[in-house]
Amino acid sequence: MSVDPVQEKFFNVRAAIPDAVDVLTTWRQRSDAYKLRSPRAQLDLAYGESAGQTLDYYPANETGGPLMMFIHGGYWQTLDKADSGFIAGAMVDAGVNVAVVNYDLCPHVNLSTIVEQMQSALQWLRSHAEDLGADPTRLFVSGHSAGGHLTGMLMATAAPNVIRGGLAVSGLFDLRALVNTTINDKVGLTMETAFDLSPMLMKPVDHAPVILAVGGKESQGFHDQSIRFGVQWRNAGARAELVSIAGCDHLRAIEALTEPDSNLFARTMCMISGD
């Protein structure tokens, strides 16, 4: 495989962020600390049969509130829900139940399997929402980076009226851009499978709103992905809102979701409340 230098520069996040390892280490530390502060959390709930099909559930204080499914990034080949538990804190405090989901990683499984696992996780959460103390009619999906891609795939493939809204931070929606990059070494996309697994090339199942957020310091590649996806979704009749997260690179962009005074958090809560 030949590497396209332009796409490699756009999407090789680790190369673009010198302190990426430190950032990810901090995420795990913050997540471990949040678990200790969350005695009511239900950890490692199985939504499927494989080892990767588990989720951590962080309940809000009041029962019957909305439920946010959060999908971690890592280009479908690294990271874990244990790195992302800290994402739940501000939303839980605001009355939103949060499920941080895992999936099996490439190359152990292919990307089509990961999409199927996320569909299973969504169905499991809807079926078990009432038992978990959440409202199954107010189910939202969100994700960062590769998790943003999986958010888009769910919004393009779920049954109508299951997902009330989506949030994709630094998402990837046209996977053809990754085929000729080193990112694809473990993912194994061809142009054909990239086409089939690109929500950019699909239509929303209904008119549920989606927020597309990108860090101000991210590459033009990530900005273009969200801009084009937003146009596609709006042309299909759905609501798509672009949010720029000032001063943030690809990794730090998702951290804005943990800050109650950030624009990203405010826009997310407006979507959840239906404003």
N, C-alpha and C positions, 0 to 999 in steps of 0.2 A: 504493500500500500504506500502510495506517495502522500507526503504530508503537505497540505495546503498551508503555506506560511501565514497567510492573512487570517484564515479561520483559526489556526492554532494560536495566534496572538490574541484574537478576540475571546477565545473560550478556555484557554489554559489558565485557570484561576490560580493554581498553586504558583505558577511562574510569575504571575502578575502581582502577587501579594507576598512580600518577603517574610512577613511574620505570620503566615497562615497557620503553621503548626502551633504557635503560641495562642492564636485566637481559638483554635479548636480545643486545645487543652483547657482554656478558660471556660469554654462551653460545657465541657464535661464536669469541671469543678462546680460551676454554677448549677448544673442539673443535679449533681449529687447533693449539693446543699439544699436545693429546693425539695427533693424527695424527703430529706430529713425534717423539713418544715411542713410536710404534707402527710400527716398520719392517716388521713382518710383515703389517700391514693390507693388505687388497686393496680398493682404492677404485674406485668407479664401475663395478661389475659390472652388466651389463645383464641384467635378468630379463624384459624385453619390448622392443618395437620403438620406442616413443616416447621422446622425450628425457627425460621425467620418470621412466621406469621403470628406475631404477638403485638400487644399494645399496652401502653401505660395510660391509666385513666385518672384524671385529676378532677374531682367534683367541686362544683361551687357550693357555697354554704346553703343556698336555698335550692330546694328541689324544683323540678319542672322548668328549668331554664334551657336556653339554647345549647347546642352541642357543636363544637368545632373539632373536626378531624384535621390533625396536622401531620404532614409527610416530610420527612427530612430529605436533605440533598446528599451530595457526594457522588454525582454522576452515575448513580445506580450501582456503584461498585465499592463505595466506602461509607463510613459513618454508620450510626446506629441511633435508635430512639433514645438511648442513654445519653447521647450528646445534645439532645434537644428538649429535655424536660423543662429547662428554664424558660422556654417559650411560653409555657402555660401560665406563669405567675400573674401577670397583669390582667389577663383575660379572666382567670378564675376569680380574682379579686373583684372584677366587674360583673360577676354573676354568670359567666360563661363556663360550662363544662368543657374540658379539653381532653381529647384522646390523641396521644402521640403514638403513631403506628410504625411498626417495623416491616421489613420485607426481605426476602432472600436476595442476595447480591449477585451481580454479574462477576465473573463468568460462570458461577455455579448454576445460575439459571439465566435464561435470556430475558430480554426486556418485555416481550409479550407476556411471559409468565408473571413478571412484576406487575404489569397492568392488571392482569387477572386477579392477582392477590389484593391489589387496592380495591378492585370491585368487590371482592369478597369481604374486605374489611369494612367497606361502606355498608354493605348489606347486613353484616353482623351488628354494626353500631345501630342501624335503624331498627333491627329486630330486638336489640337488647337495651335500647335507650331508656325505656320506662323503668326497667329493672335497675338501671344505673342512676336513676333520678333525673333524667333529662327528657326533653320534649322531642319525640321522634319527628314531629312536623317542622322543627326548626333545626335542621341539620345542615351545617356548612362544611366546606372543605378548604384546606389551605396547604401550602407547601413552599419550600425554598429551593431554588435552582432546579435540580432534577425532580424535587417534590413539586415545584411549580408546573413542570411538564405533566406529572401524574395528576395534578389538580385539573389541568386542562383536559386530559384524557377522560377523567371521570365526568366532567361537565359535558363532554361530547358523547358519552356512551351510557350513562346511567339512565334509568327509567325516568320519564317526565315527572316533575314535581317532587322528586326525592331530595335534590340538593337545592337549598334556598339561596345560596350564593357561594362565591369562591374568592379566594385570595391567593394570587401567585406572585411571590417575591422573587425577582431575578429569574424568572422562568424561561424554559426552553420549549419552543412550540413548533419549530420547523427543524427536525433532526437531520435533515439532509446536510446542514451546515457542519455537522460533526463527523460525517463519514470519513473524511480525509484529514483526521486529526489523531493525535496520540491518545486522546480520550477514548477513542473507539477501539483501542487495542483489546480491552476486556469486554466491551459491550457487544462488539461483533455486528454492527449494523451494516447492511448493504443499502444501496439507494432504494431498493424495493421495500425493504422492511422499514427504513427511515420514513418513507412516504406513508406507509400504512400506520405508523405509530406517531404521526405528527398531528396534534390537534389543530394546528394552523390550517391543515387541509381538510378539516372536518367542519361540521356545523353543530351549534349547541342544540341539545335536545329540547330545551325550552328557553324562556327569556330570563332565567335567573341572572342576577348581576354578577360581574366579576371585577375585582380590583387587580390591576397589573402594576406592581411597584418595582422600581429599579433604583439602585444607588446612583447618586450623582457622579461618583468616581468610577463607575463601571465602564467597560469597553463599549464601543459603538455597537458591537455585535449583540450584546444583551439589550441595549436600548431598542435596536431595530426589531428584535424578536417580539418584545412587548408591544411596540407601536403597531407593527403589522398584524399581530394577533388581535389587538384592540379594534383595528379597522375591520378585520374579517368578522369578528363577533358582532360589531355594530351593524355591519351590512346584512347580517343574518337576523337582525331584529333584537339582539340582546343588549343589555347595558354593560358597557365596559369603560371603566374609569382608570386613567393613567395617573400614577402617583410617583413623583420623584422624591427620593430620600437624600436630602442634601448632605454632602460631605462624606458619604459612605461608599466603601468599596463593596465587592460582591459578597464577602462574608459578613461584614458589619451591617449590611442593609437589613438583614432579618432581625437584628438586635433592636431595631426601632419598634418592633411589635411588643417588646417588653417595657416600653417607656410610655406611661399613660399620658404624658403631655406631648407625645409626638403626633404629627399629622397622620402617619400610617395607622397608629392605634385609633385615633379619632375617626378616620374614614372607615376602618374595619368595624368599629362599634356602631357607626351610623348604618352600615349595611346590615348588621345583625338586627338592629332595632327596626329596620324597614324605612328609615328616613331617606 
